[in-house]
Amino acid sequence: MDYAVIDLGSNSIRLSVYNCENDQIHKTFSEKDVAGLAGYVAKGVLHGDGIQKACEVINHFKDSASRFVEPANVRLFATASLRNIKNRDEAAKTIAEQTLLTPDILEGDEEAALGFAGVARFMDCDNGIMIDIGGGSTEFVHFRDKQVVNLISLPIGCLNVSVKCVKKIVPSENERKQIKALIKERFDGIDWAGTEKYPLLVGSGGTMRAVLKLSRALFDLPAQENGVQASHVQTIDKLLRNNKDHIYSTVYKAIPDRMLTISTGLAILRQAIKTFGSETIKISQYGIREGYLLDRVLKPDEES
């Protein structure tokens, strides 16, 4: 059976198509649009232009998915893009009317749990912290023996922090201080952090994959390498902070769609490394969409 999952995020909207047979899951097609919906939010309201942008992309993805799956097997979920706005019901209703897909709006804890489910299914990891830095939120899962111990979703992401704090592409020194203070304030709300060190961070999502791509380009890592050292993250951040010409040239070549958000994404990641005492970050190519497929699509079908 083939299924399509559309992930309506604050920064990117993504389509993934999967073939699911005999307990095996294979991604057969994917597509991404950096819609930047968080940039359409003002005073907590997602403006009409942003809602229309979302509808246009979703309908395009429906057309793409129709080459692989039946219409009934296309699912749509939303994360902080709709969860954190004041007009979430109005936006969801408009999207449902214009796309004929009702968005399943995930709460923060649900997003964290589903993200970990996707990572744990495909990646060998026993103990540590999972981090997913999205456009509008960041999720953490503390896991032991592949089981969730603690989880939390913070309402800060690489895009909404950038929109709030940065006037141009490159943050100024004062803007960096604002970013750091905002992030630290949110991290102080993780009441289970700081009790022990977690050497391993498992990264999921587009920001973490971008960090891996940039690390490969800067540090000549092999193409099959899926790990990044905490020291590499600090070096990249320092290069960006010093506004070296070659670093932005490398960013543009390696991760052009992250030019506006890499600085804020790295700021969140650096705070995570500091908070949890992490030394190594392993990047998963799987996460929330696979977790959603497993828990919200395949499991209900099996139970019905």
Secondary structure, DSSP 8 states (H G I E B T S, - for coil): -EEEEEEE-SS-EEEEEEEEETTEEEEEEEEEE---GGGGEETTEE-HHHHHHHHHHHHHHHHHHTTTS-GGGEEEEESHHHHTSTTHHHHHHHHHHHHS---EE--HHHHHHHHHHHHHHHS---SEEEEEE-SS-EEEEEEETTEEEEEEEES--HHHHHHHH-SSSS--HHHHHHHHHHHHHHHTT-TTTTSS---EEEEESHHHHHHHHHHHHHHT--TT--EEEHHHHHHHHHHHHTT-HHHHHHHHHH-GGGTTTHHHHHHHHHHHHHHHT--EEEE-S--HHHHHIIIIIIHHHHH-
